[in-house]
Amino acid sequence: MQFDFQPYIGAGPLRFGMTPVEVTDFLGVPDDTIVRKMSPEEPDTFEYIYLDDGLLFHFCEDRRVDAISFSGSSSLIFKGVNLRTTPAEILHKWISEIDPEAELFEGLDLQSNRFGFVTYSPVEDPGIPPDWIMIFRRSGHALQS
């Protein structure tokens, strides 16, 4: 599946703030659901995983999507560039030109708060694309710097 990424809005028809019902109406029943309990006082958060589509939806305490991860065969297009297939070193160079405040951390991982995404590359080979990319809403689930 191919999705056009719009920072802090979503990707294609996948929007931040969607409810679980809206996600399942679009993609069907998830392959897996993971529930996370941060503390006894806080409400549960949970994730829907769609293995074949390479999608993971993170629902925050208000039971709305606040982050979406793209991996596997999914394509995430941003400003005409497929973030999922662009080699890490090329992606880093390009993002640093359009977001000088983007941060590299733990080797090849990159976070852009300006555009609302983070990449993850488990293999330290700058010639291969990131393993997954997570987009997030403002004050959402992602790493905060």
C-alpha positions in Angstrom: 0.0 0.0 0.0 1.2 3.5 -0.8 0.4 6.5 1.4 1.1 10.2 0.9 2.4 11.6 4.2 1.1 14.9 5.4 3.0 16.0 8.6 0.8 16.1 11.7 -2.3 15.1 9.7 -1.7 11.5 8.7 -0.9 9.5 5.6 -3.5 9.3 2.8 -6.8 8.2 4.3 -5.1 7.3 7.6 -5.5 10.2 10.0 -4.4 11.0 13.5 -7.3 11.0 15.8 -9.0 8.0 14.1 -10.9 5.7 16.4 -10.4 1.9 16.4 -13.8 1.6 14.5 -12.6 4.0 11.8 -9.3 2.0 11.4 -11.1 -1.4 11.2 -13.7 0.1 8.8 -10.8 0.9 6.5 -8.4 -2.0 7.0 -10.5 -4.7 8.6 -9.8 -6.6 11.8 -6.1 -6.3 12.8 -3.8 -9.3 12.8 -2.8 -8.6 16.4 -3.7 -6.2 19.2 -1.2 -5.3 21.9 -2.4 -3.6 25.2 0.0 -1.6 27.3 -0.5 -0.6 30.9 1.9 2.2 31.8 0.8 2.4 35.5 -2.3 1.5 37.5 -3.5 5.1 37.5 -3.2 5.6 33.8 -5.6 4.2 31.1 -4.4 1.5 28.8 -2.9 2.3 25.4 -3.0 -0.2 22.6 -1.8 -1.0 19.2 -3.3 -2.6 16.1 -0.9 -4.5 13.9 -1.6 -5.3 10.2 1.2 -7.6 9.2 0.5 -7.9 5.5 0.2 -4.2 5.1 3.2 -3.4 7.2 1.2 -1.0 9.4 1.0 -0.5 13.2 -1.4 2.0 14.8 -0.8 3.3 18.3 -3.8 4.4 20.2 -3.2 6.8 23.1 -5.2 7.1 26.3 -8.1 8.9 24.5 -8.5 5.7 22.2 -7.5 7.7 19.1 -4.6 7.1 16.7 -1.6 9.2 17.7 1.2 7.4 15.8 1.4 5.1 12.8 4.4 2.9 11.8 5.1 1.8 8.3 7.3 -1.2 7.5 7.4 -4.2 5.2 5.8 -3.5 1.8 4.1 -0.2 2.8 5.2 2.9 1.0 5.3 6.3 2.7 5.6 9.2 0.2 6.7 12.6 1.5 7.4 15.5 -0.9 7.7 13.0 -3.8 10.2 10.8 -1.9 9.4 7.2 -0.7 10.8 7.3 2.8 10.5 3.5 3.0 12.8 2.8 0.1 15.3 5.6 0.2 18.8 4.6 1.6 19.4 6.0 5.0 22.4 8.1 4.1 20.4 9.8 1.2 17.4 10.2 3.4 19.4 11.8 6.2 21.1 14.2 3.8 17.8 15.3 2.2 16.0 15.7 5.6 18.9 17.7 7.1 18.6 20.1 4.1 14.8 20.7 4.7 14.9 20.3 8.5 18.2 21.5 9.9 17.0 20.6 13.4 16.4 16.9 12.6 18.4 14.8 15.0 20.4 11.6 14.3 20.6 9.2 17.2 21.7 5.6 17.9 23.6 5.3 14.6 21.2 5.7 11.6 18.0 6.6 13.4 16.6 10.0 12.6 13.8 12.2 14.1 12.2 15.2 12.6 9.9 17.1 14.9 9.4 19.7 12.2 7.8 17.0 10.0 6.6 14.6 12.7 8.4 11.3 12.0 11.2 9.1 13.2 13.1 6.4 11.4 14.5 3.1 12.7 17.4 1.2 11.1 18.4 -1.9 13.1 21.3 -2.6 10.7 24.0 0.1 10.6 24.3 0.2 6.9 23.8 3.7 5.4 23.1 2.2 2.0 19.9 0.5 3.0 16.5 2.1 3.8 15.2 2.4 7.3 13.4 -0.8 8.6 10.4 1.3 9.7 9.2 4.8 9.9 6.8 6.1 12.5 4.7 9.3 11.9 3.2 11.0 14.9 0.8 13.8 15.8 1.8 16.9 17.7 2.4 16.0 21.3 1.8 12.4 20.3 3.4 9.2 21.3 6.8 9.6 19.6 10.1 10.3 21.2 10.2 13.8 22.6 13.4 15.9 22.5 
